[in-house]
Amino acid sequence: EGAWRMRVSAYRKLRLAPGWVKAQLEDCGFVVAVGVGLSGMTRMCATRA
């Protein structure tokens, strides 16, 4: 009891076009910063304008 345990699960990934996600966020009033993370994965940070 109280010990840390790691559990791993698998799930299907949802792949969305980065340009589409950015446009949707901007349409909702967010300011979006886009960068490239590890393995070419797109990273976004959205803040309320």
C-alpha positions, 0 to 999 in steps of 0.5 A, a space after each residue: 500500500 502507498 507504493 507507486 505503480 505504473 500502468 500502461 494502456 494502448 489506445 487509437 490515436 486521433 490524427 488532426 491536421 495541425 493547420 485545421 486545429 490552429 484555425 479552429 482555435 483562432 476562430 474561437 479567439 485563441 492566440 496560437 503558437 506552433 512548434 515542432 517537438 520530438 520526432 516531428 510531432 506538432 506542438 501547440 500552445 493556445 492562450 485566450 486573446 
